[in-house]
Amino acid sequence: MSNRICIVYDTKRGSTEMIVKWMEEAIKGKAEVKVMRVSEVDSLRGCNLVVIGSPIYYERPLKSVLKFLEEHRDELRDKKVAVFVVCLAELFGHFTKGYIEKYYLGPILKKVPAKVVKAGIMRGWLAKPDFNQKENIQKWINDVLSASFYSNGVGC
Ligand SMILES: Cc1cc2nc3c(=O)[nH]c(=O)nc-3n(C[C@H](O)[C@H](O)[C@H](O)COP(=O)(O)O)c2cc1C
C-alpha cells in the first residue's frame, strides 16, 4: 500500500487550519495527503497514518476532537497515529512543557487506541499568523513521515 496520510483537525479561529496547510504543503510530492476537519470525516479508510490536531481553549483540547477519537476508535486501532496541540502556553518554553504534555496532550493521547508515532506542541497565535512557526511545523511533519515510513527500526 502506498503511503496515504490523513490530517484531521478542528479550529475556532483558523490558526490550526493554517498550521495544517503548512503540513500539507510539506508532505505533497512525498506521500498522498488528505486534510479534513473533524466534522468532515466519514471514514479513514485507505489512510495508513492519521495526524490529529487540536487547539487548546481553557486548558483543554476541543471536545470535537476528543469526540472524533471516540467515534473512530475502532478504525484508528490499526493505524499509525501522530497528534499535536496548538496553544500559547508553549511560549513559556520548557517551564510549561510538562504541564502541556499532561493537560493538553494527555486527554488526546488517552483516547488514541494505537501507538503514537509522535506528539507535537505547536505555538499558535491570537490575531496575526505567526509565519516564524512554519519551518518548525514542516520539520515536525517530516519527522513524523520519517518515523512512520522510512525508519529501519535501528534508530536511523
Ligand atoms: C478564549 C481563548 C482561550 C484560550 N485558552 C488557552 C489555554 O488555556 N492555554 C493555551 O496555551 N492557549 C490558550 N489559548 C490560545 C489558543 O490555543 C491559540 O490562540 C490557538 O492558536 C487557537 O487555535 P485556533 O486559531 O485554531 O482556534 C486561548 C485562546 C483564546 C482566544
The ligand as a MOL file (V3000), in Angstrom:
LIG
                    3D

  0  0  0     0  0            999 V3000
M  V30 BEGIN CTAB
M  V30 COUNTS 31 33 0 0 0
M  V30 BEGIN ATOM
M  V30 1 C -10.6390 32.2970 24.6180 0
M  V30 2 C -9.2830 31.6670 24.4690 0
M  V30 3 C -8.8200 30.7380 25.3850 0
M  V30 4 C -7.5340 30.1670 25.2540 0
M  V30 5 N -7.0780 29.2820 26.1980 0
M  V30 6 C -5.8030 28.8210 26.1150 0
M  V30 7 C -5.2700 27.9860 27.1430 0
M  V30 8 O -5.9310 27.6200 28.1000 0
M  V30 9 N -3.9610 27.5810 27.0230 0
M  V30 10 C -3.1690 27.9660 25.9710 0
M  V30 11 O -1.9970 27.5990 25.9420 0
M  V30 12 N -3.6600 28.7210 24.9680 0
M  V30 13 C -4.9560 29.1690 25.0270 0
M  V30 14 N -5.4500 29.9690 24.0330 0
M  V30 15 C -4.6290 30.2250 22.8280 0
M  V30 16 C -5.0710 29.3300 21.6550 0
M  V30 17 O -4.7740 27.9810 21.9240 0
M  V30 18 C -4.3420 29.7780 20.3850 0
M  V30 19 O -4.7290 31.0990 20.0840 0
M  V30 20 C -4.5910 28.8740 19.1940 0
M  V30 21 O -3.7370 29.3010 18.1440 0
M  V30 22 C -6.0340 28.8860 18.7440 0
M  V30 23 O -6.2270 27.9660 17.7030 0
M  V30 24 P -7.2840 28.1790 16.5160 0
M  V30 25 O -6.9710 29.5200 15.8600 0
M  V30 26 O -7.0550 27.0490 15.5890 0
M  V30 27 O -8.6590 28.1500 17.1120 0
M  V30 28 C -6.7180 30.5300 24.1510 0
M  V30 29 C -7.1930 31.4490 23.1930 0
M  V30 30 C -8.4620 32.0220 23.3420 0
M  V30 31 C -8.9210 33.0260 22.3220 0
M  V30 END ATOM
M  V30 BEGIN BOND
M  V30 1 1 1 2
M  V30 2 1 2 3
M  V30 3 2 2 30
M  V30 4 2 3 4
M  V30 5 1 4 5
M  V30 6 1 4 28
M  V30 7 2 5 6
M  V30 8 1 6 7
M  V30 9 1 6 13
M  V30 10 2 7 8
M  V30 11 1 7 9
M  V30 12 1 9 10
M  V30 13 2 10 11
M  V30 14 1 10 12
M  V30 15 2 12 13
M  V30 16 1 13 14
M  V30 17 1 14 15
M  V30 18 1 14 28
M  V30 19 1 15 16
M  V30 20 1 16 17
M  V30 21 1 16 18
M  V30 22 1 18 19
M  V30 23 1 18 20
M  V30 24 1 20 21
M  V30 25 1 20 22
M  V30 26 1 22 23
M  V30 27 1 23 24
M  V30 28 2 24 25
M  V30 29 1 24 26
M  V30 30 1 24 27
M  V30 31 2 28 29
M  V30 32 1 29 30
M  V30 33 1 30 31
M  V30 END BOND
M  V30 END CTAB
M  END
